[in-house]
């Protein structure tokens, strides 16, 4: 790492899948954002970057269907943001600067959350509008939540759309929301797909938005049986196989960045949810 980037991030060992920190050959770069100051649920998401990396050391990396080994992908892991603070404003500023540095070097950023608030920081750093593919049990379209708080994990999508960071959005897996959220989101042109969504449904929805895409995965899109360590679990979600098929379809587009968020190691069972996150991170894009 060179320049100001090394002042913004701190290396972590072990790294994800023992990827190097050297950026020279990497097309995608992993950065951890250990922040849960935007969560209104049980705290603990800030530990996810540490635990996900540790769990990744025992991961089987070969995908026999695609004939791809995640060990061989052109990926680097630069570590975690050095300063996230306890307030969202500080984290957003740090995340935006670090992501901006990586994008300026031609890298695609893959973030390890942290609560869903971190997505705003990544989007700010991209420097261009994107269409969001937003896997989540919730709409995250509150105007304020809790009352008086306009930036939290319950307001992320609304802030992204209203702030001009997202040109369009498709929410996949939503099943817990208020009437007001649905009405305002649909009025803004956000496409809503429930947990019964199929890859064909997602394909149809994606045909209505423009490239490039940013993929954000809240693990609560999964049923709690598959992600018991989701920060805000909601019954009735996807199986891991269903989510994998939907993600495969999303990654067929022009994807410029991604994140997996809301893994809470303090609420997990036998590190199942951290392992699920590892598998989601190693889902290869056909464009790689």
MITORDO-840067 format. One record per atom (N, C-alpha, C): z negated, x, y; residue in one letter. Coordinates in steps of 0.2 Angstrom, whole numbers, plus 5000, padded with zeros to 4 digits. Last residue first. Example, Ala and Ser with C-alpha at 12.3 -4.5 7.8 and 13.67 -1.06 7.14 Angstrom:
496550644989S496450684995S496150645000S496150664972A496150624978A496150664984A
END
This chain:
506849254940X506549324940X506949364936X507249124939X507649164944X507349244944X506449054931X507149074928X507449124933X504849114932X505349084935X506049104932X503549104919X504049144923X504549094926X501849094920X502449054919X503049084923X500749154923X501249194919X501849154918X499949064929X500149114933X500749154929X499548984918X500048954924X500249014928X498749064911X499349044908X499849014913X497649074920X498049134918X498749114915X497248944920X497548974926X497949034925X496748944907X497248894909X497648924915X495649034909X496249044904X496849004905X494848954917X495149024919X495749044915X494548854908X494948834914X495248904917X493748914899X494348884897X494848874903X492548984899X493049014903X493748974901X491548904893X491848954889X492548984892X491848794905X491548794898X491948844894X491348794923X491848804917X491448804910X490648804934X490648734931X491048734924X490848924939X490148904938X490148834934X492248944941X491948974935X491248944934X493348834946X492648844947X492348874941X494848824953X494548844947X493848864949X495648794965X495048754963X494748764956X497348844962X496748844966X496248794962X498748944962X498348904958X497648904961X500248954972X499548974971X499248924965X501749034978X501448994973X500649004974X503449054984X502749074984X502449024980X504749024984X504649074988X503849094988X505948964973X505248964974X505049024978X507248864971X507148924975X506348924977X506948794954X507148794961X507048864964X506348804943X507048814942X507348814949X505048774944X505148844945X505948854944X504948634941X504848654948X505148724949X505048644927X505648614931X505548634938X503848704923X504548744922X505048714926X502948614927X503048674931X503648714930X503248514917X503348494924X503448564929X502748584906X503448564907X503648544914X501448604910X501848664909X502648644909X500948474910X500948514916X501448574915X501048454896X501448414901X501448444907X500148544890X500948554889X501348514894X498948504895X499248574897X499948574896X499048334901X498848384896X499148454898X498548264917X499048294912X498748334907X497148144918X497648194921X498148214915X496048064917X496748034917X497248084919X494648114928X494948094921X495648064922X494548244938X494648174938X494948154931X493448374946X493848344940X493948264941X493448484956X493348404957X493748374952X493548604950X493048594955X492848524956X493748624933X494048604939X493448584944X493248664920X493048694926X493348684933X493948594911X493248574912X492948604918X495448564908X495148604913X494448584915X495648474897X496048544897X495748584903X494848374900X494748404893X495148464893X495148334913X494648374912X494548404905X496948344915X496348304913X495748354912X497648434929X497548424922X496948374921X497448434943X497948394940X497948384933X496448524945X496248454943X496848404942X497048644948X496948634941X496648564939X498348634959X497548624959X497448604951X499648724964X499348694958X498548694958X501048734973X500348734973X500048694968X502548814977X502248774972X501448784972X503748794989X503148824988X502748784983X505548814990X504948774988X504348824988X506748815004X506448834998X505848794996X507648655000X507348724998X507248765005X507148485003X507648545004X507248605002X507148334993X506848384998X507248444998X507648254984X507548224991X507348274996X507548314972X508248304975X508248284982X506348304968X506448364971X507148364974X506348174962X505948184968X506148244972X507148214950X507348164955X507048164962X506248304944X506948324946X507248274951X505148214941X505048274946X505748294949X505748134932X505448104938X505448164943X506048234922X506548204925X506348164932X504748274918X505148324922X505748284925X503648124922X504048164918X504448224922X502048054926X502748084928X503048124923X500847994925X501347984920X502048014921X500148034936X500048074930X500448054924X501347994949X500647994946X500648034940X502048054964X502148044957X501448044953X502648034980X502048024976X502248014969X503348114994X503448084987X502848084983X503148085011X502848125005X503048084999X503448025023X504048045018X503748085012X502547975031X502748035032X503348065028X502147855024X502547855030X502747915033X501547915013X502147885012X502547875018X500347955020X500748005017X501447975015X499847835025X500047885030X500547935026X499547765013X500047735018X500247785023X498747855006X499347835003X499847805008X497647855014X497947915013X498647905010X497147725014X497447755021X497847815019X496747715001X497247675004X497647705010X496247874994X496147814998X496747775000X496347934977X496447934984X496247874988X496847994963X496147984966X496347994973X498048034957X497747974954X497047954958X499448134956X498948104960X498648044957X500448204950X499848194946X499248164950X501148284963X501248274956X500548264953X502048264978X501348264975X501448244968X503148344988X503148304982X502448314979X503648365005X503148374999X503248324994X504448455018X504348395014X503848415009X504148555027X504748515028X504748445024X502648615032X503048585026X503548545029X502148655044X502248705039X502648685033X501848555054X502548585053X502648645048X500648495054X500748555057X501448585057X500848385045X500848375053X500848435057X500848455033X501448415035X501448405043X499648525033X500248565032X500848525034X498748425035X498748475040X499448515039X498948355023X499048325030X499148375035X498548445013X499248425014X499448395020X497148465017X497648515017X498348495017X496048395016X496448375022X497148425022X495148435007X495348365006X495848345012X494748555009X495248555004X495448475003X494848555027X494548565021X495048555016X494948525044X495148575039X494748585033X494148435051X494948425050X495248475045X492748355051X493048415048X493748405047X492248235054X492148285059X492548345057X491748195038X491848165045X491748225050X492348315026X491948265028X492048245035X493848265033X493348255027X493048315026X495048185042X494448215042X494048205036X496248135036X496248165042X495648205044X496748165019X496248135024X496448175030X497548205009X497848185015X497448145020X497448244996X497248295001X497548275007X497748164984X498248174989X498048234995X497248234968X497048204975X497648214979X497648304958X497348234956X497248194963X499148394960X498448384962X498248314960X500448504964X500148474958X499348464960X501648494975X500948494975X500648464969X502848584982X502748544975X502048554974X503448574998X502948584994X502948544987X504648665007X504548605004X503948614998X504348765022X504548755015X504448685013X504648855036X504548795033X504748795026X504049025038X504548975038X504348915035X502949115037X503449115043X504049075043X501949135028X502649135026X503149145031X500749115033X500949185033X501749185031X500548975032X500549005039X500849075039X500348975018X500948945021X501048965028X499149035016X499749065014X500349035017X498248945023X498349015025X498949045023X498448835015X498648835022X498748905025X497848865003X498548855003X498848855011X496448865005X496848935005X497648925006X496048745002X496148765009X496548825010X495748734989X496448714991X496548734998X494648874985X494848804985X495548794988X494949024974X494848984980X494948914980X496649064971X496149034975X495449034971X497849184971X497249154967X496749134971X499549174975X498849174977X498349154972X500949264977X500649224972X499849224973X502349294987X501649294986X501349244981X503749404986X503449334985X502749334984X504249524998X503849504992X503749424992X504749585009X505249555005X504949534998X503949635019X504149685014X504649655009X503549515025X503949565029X504249615024X502749465015X503349435016X503849485020X501649545017X501949555011X502649525012X501249515030X501349585029X501849585022X500949375028X501449395033X501649465032X499849385020X500449355017X501049375022X498949435029X499049475023X499749455020X498849335039X499049405041X499349445035X498449225032X499049225036X499349295037X497149265028X497649255023X498349255026X496549285041X496549335036X497149325031X496649145045X496849205049X496949265045X495949075036X496649065037X496949115041X494649125036X495049135030X495749125032X494249085049X494249155048X494749165042X494348945047X494748975052X494749055051X493348905038X494048905036X494448945041X491949015036X492248955039X493048965038X491449125030X491249065027X491549005031X492649265026X492149225030X491849165027X493549345021X493749275022X493249235026X494149505020X493649465024X493949395025X495049555011X494449595012X493949545016X495749464998X495649475005X495049505006X495949574983X495749514987X495749524994X497449644975X496749634976X496549574980X498749664973X498449704978X497749694979X499749684959X499149644961X498749694967X501449654956X500949694958X500349654960X502849634945X502249604948X501749654950X504049604936X503949654942X503449624946X503449594919X503749564925X503649614931X502949634907X503549674910X503849644916X501949554903X501749624905X502349664908X502549444899X502249444906X502049514908X504049444891X503349474891X503049474898X505149324885X504949364890X504149384889X505749224877X505849304875X505649344881X505449094878X505949124883X506049194882X504749084866X505249034868X505749064873X503749184866X504249184861X504849134863X503049274878X503249204877X503849204872X501649374878X502349364875X502449294875X500249394880X500749394886X501449374884X498649344878X499349364874X499849344879X497249414887X497849364886X498449394882X496249484891X496249464884X496849414882X496349494904X496349564900X496449544893X496049374910X496749394909X496849454905X494749374913X494949334907X495749364905X494749454925X494349474919X494649444913X495449364934X495749434932X495349464926X494649254934X495349244931X495549314929X493449314940X493449284933X494149284930X493949344953X493649394949X493649374942X494449224958X494949284957X494649334953X493249134957X493849124952X494349184952X492249124966X492249174960X492849174956X492549024974X492549094977X492549144971X492148914968X492848934967X492949004970X490848874970X490948924965X491648944964X490048714974X490348774976X490448824970X490648544970X490148604969X490448674970X491548494985X491248484978X490748544977X492148514996X491648464997X491348454990X492748675002X492648634997X492048584998X492948775011X493248715012X493148655007X492348885006X492048855012X492348795014X492748964996X492648894994X492248865000X493749104992X493549064998X493348994995X494549234989X493949214986X493549174991X496049254985X495749224991X495149194989X497149384979X496549344978X496249314985X498849404976X498249414981X497749364980X500249474968X499649434968X499149454973X501949474972X501349504973X500749454972X503549504965X503049454967X502349494967X504249624964X504649564967X504049514969X503849794964X503649724963X504149674967X504049924966X504449894961X504349824960X503149954976X503849974977X504249944972X501749924977X502249874979X502949894978X500449964967X501049984970X501549934971X499449914958X499449894965X500049914969X499949854942X499849904947X499749874954X499049734931X499649754935X499449804940X498149694922X498249764923X498849784927X498149554923X498549584917X498649664918X497449584938X497749534934X498249564929X496349724937X496849684941X497149634936X494549744934X495249754932X495749704937X494749784951X494849814944X494349774940X495549764967X495049744962X495249774955X495649824984X495849824977X495349794972X495649714998X495249764994X495449764987X496649695013X496449675006X496049735003X496849735026X496749665025X496449645018X497149865026X496549845030X496349775028X498249875019X497749905016X497049885020X499149825029X498949785023X498349805020X499549915039X498949875040X498749825034X500150045029X500150005035X499449965035X500450025011X500450065018X500350015023X500050044994X500050005000X500050045006X
END
